[in-house]
Amino acid sequence: MDGGLNRAEDGRAKGARARGLDRALDMLDALASARRPLRANELATLLGAPRSSIYELTGLLLQRGILEDCGDGRLFLGDRLYLLGAAYASVSGRQAAVNTALSRIVEDTSETAQLCRLDGNRYYVAAMKEGSRPFRISTDIGERVPFTWTASGRLLVDHLSREEIVAFTEPGDFELPGGLAIDRERFLDEVEGARAAGHFTFDSALDSYTHCFAVPVRREDGKSVATLCIVAPRDDARRNHAAYLDSLKRAAEALAPHLADAR
């Protein structure tokens, strides 16, 4: 009997630790998405979590350098995360393959090259190498935006049906900053066309002078787990359209085996 009680208590303790770890990771994600310091009570509200558990976790994470105190009760990601990221980048074969792919694209095109992915239903730039031209176009790594705003978004959801894509969006995803609407049916048609073509390009919906190229990096089952992208001035994009796509597709083919087990 006592052995059974001990096993039950041990199971509850393990469950509590797992929930605490999940909540801690959710806190880090929330701060990364906000891209600004937040107070513990703001994190509790965002996560729908008890304030007591958030305060307890923030204390532990502050002690380990995972979070840092920005003053006035505001918290942000700590410098220990930078050290962990640097260790990952120095050892990871996957990251080395990504860096090689981006470098080859820049060598071919002189344009800014990016690796883009989804985090849930949000698009973000996961890695980038700036172009070698004097005029450079760059994007903040890690900033999350609706996938509907991007060339890559058409490819990152092309394994889904039209109905599934609509269900995957959130209110407001078919509206650009400034209130300009994205035609939903046209977007869904573009997803199907991008899947058939193996790429998608368009004049950026977010500014008036760039053209975006995106090519999928696919697993063996056909799902696009990332895209390789170029953001180029429109005049250069028109002159070099075929060459840019060729460079992206060769780099994506070489990179695909290294992302074979990516989610």
N, C-alpha and C positions, 0 to 999 in steps of 0.2 A: 504493500500500500504506500509506504513512505517513498519507495523508488518511483512509483507512478506519479506521486505528487511532485517529487523533485524534477522529473522529466517534464511535467506540465509547466512548472515554474521556469525551468530552463528554456522551454519553448517560447513562453511569453516574453522572457528577457531578450531572447534573440529577435523576436518579432518587433519589440520596442526599439532595439538597436537598429534594425533594418529600416524602420519607419523614420528614426532620427536621421539616418544617413540619407534617405530619400529627401527628407525635408531640408537638410543642409545643402544638398545638390540643387534643390529647387531654389533655395536662397541665392546661390551663386548664379544660376541661370537668370533669376529675376534682376539681379544687379547688372549682369552683362547686357540684358535686354534694355534696361532703363538707361544704361550708359551715363549714370550719374549717381552720386551717393544717396542713400535712402536711410531713414530712421527705422529702428526695429519695428515700431508700430505700423509703419507703411508696408514693410515686408509681410507682417502678419496679415494685414488687410489684403494685399495682393495675393497671398497664398491661401487665404481662408484658414489660417492656422491659429491656434491659441497663442496669445502673446507670451505667456509664461514659457512655452517651449521655444519660441523664437529668441527670447532674451537669453535662455540657457544656452542655446546653440551659438548665438553670436559671441557670448563670453568664451566658449571653447575655441571658436574659429579665430577670434582675436588673439588668444594665447598662442596659437600655432602659426600666426602670420598669414592665414588664409584670407582673413578680412583685416582691414585697417581702419582706424578711427580718424575720421576727417574733421572732427570737431562738431560741437553743437548736437551731439548724439547721432550724427550721420556716419554711415558705414559704407565702405566700398571694398572692392576686391583688393587683396593684399599682395605684397611683393613676392611672397613665397610662390604664388601661382606663376609668376614670371619665371622663377627658377625651375619650376616643374615643366613649364612649356619649353624652356630652353633645353632641358635635358631630353625631352621628347624629340625636339627638332634635331638634336645632335646624334641621336641613335636610330630614329625611326627610318626604316627602309622606305615606307610609304611616303613620308615627307620628302625624302631625298628624290624619289621618283617624281613627285609633284614639282619640286624645284627644277628638276631637269627639264620637265615638259614645259614649264613656263619660260625657262631660259631659252629653249629652242624656238619657241614662238616669238620671243622678243628678237632673237637673232635673225629670224626670217623676215619679220615685219617691221621692226622698230617701234611697234605699238605696245601699249600697256596690256599685259596678259593677266588673266584671273582664273582661279579655280573657284567655282560657285556651287553651293549646296543648299539643301533645305534643312531647317531645324523646325520640326513639326510642319506647319504650313507657312513658315516664313523663310524667305530667301536671304542668304547672306554670302558675302565674299569670304572664302575660307583662306585663301592665299593669293598673293599678287606679286608681280614683278613689273616695275615701272618701265615704260618704253625708253628707248635711247634718244628719242627726238628731243629738241630743246623744249617744245611745248608738250607738257605731259597731262594726261587725264588720269585721275586716281579716285578711288572709292575707299571709304573707311572699312577696314577689315572687321567683320563681326557684326556690323550694323544690320539689323533685321528689318526687312520690309516685305509687304505682300508680294507673293510670287507673280501675281497678275501684272505687276508693273514692269516686268523684266523679260528680255529675250530668253534667258535661261528658263524662266518659269514655264514657258510653253513645252520645254523638253523634260523638265523634272517631274511633270505630272502626266506625261503622255502614256503611261501604263494604266491610267485610270479611264473609266468611261466618262461620258459627258456629265451624267448624273452624279457620279462620284466626285468629279472635279468641283462641281457647284457645291456639293455637300462639304467639301474640303475647305472652302473659303469662309471668311468671316464677314459680317456686315461692314460695308465700306471698302472691301477689297477691289471692287470694280469702279472705284473712284480715285482719281489721281490727286495729288496735292494741288490745291487751288480749285478743286471741285469738278474738274473735267472728267466726264464719264468714260469708262471703257465699255464698249459694246460687248455684252456677254456672249452672244451667239458668234460674233466675229472672233472673239478670243478662243472659243471652243473649236471653231473651224481652223484657226491657226495652229492649235495644238495638234489636230489631226494632220494638217499639212506638214508641220515640222517633223512629226513621227515618220511620215512617208519620205520626206526629203533628207532626213538625217542631219538637219541643221535648222536654225532660224536666225534671221537677221532683220533688223528694222531700225529706222531712225528713232533715237531715244525718245521715249514719251516724257522724260523728266527734264530735258533741256533741248535747245534748238539747234545745236551744232555738232552733235555726235551721232555716230551710227554704231549699233551693237551687233556683234556676231556671237553666236553660241553654238557649240557642238557637244553632243552628249558623250559622257564616259559611261559605258554600259557594262553591267554584270553579264554573265553567261545567260541568265534568264531573260535578258533584254531590258531589265529595268535600268533607267538612267539614275545613277547614284551621285553624279556630279556633272558639271559642264565645264568646258574650257571656253574662255571668252576673250574677245578683243573689244576694246572701246576705242574708236578711232574718229578723227575729224571726218565729217561727211564727204568732203572732196576726196580725201585719201581713200576712204572706204569705197567710193564709186570706182576709182581708178584701179584698185587692187582687190576687188571683191572676190574673184575666183582664187587668187593667190592666197589671200587671208584664210579662206575656207579650207583650202588644201593644207595649209600649215596646221590649222586647228585639228583637222581630221587625222593627220598623221600623228600628231602629238597625243590625241585621244586614244588612238589605237595602241600606241606604245604604253600609255599609262593604264589602260583598262586592267591588265593582269594584276597590277599592284593595288587596285581597289576592288578586287573580286569579292572580298568578304565584307565590303562596306555596307552599312544599312541603307 
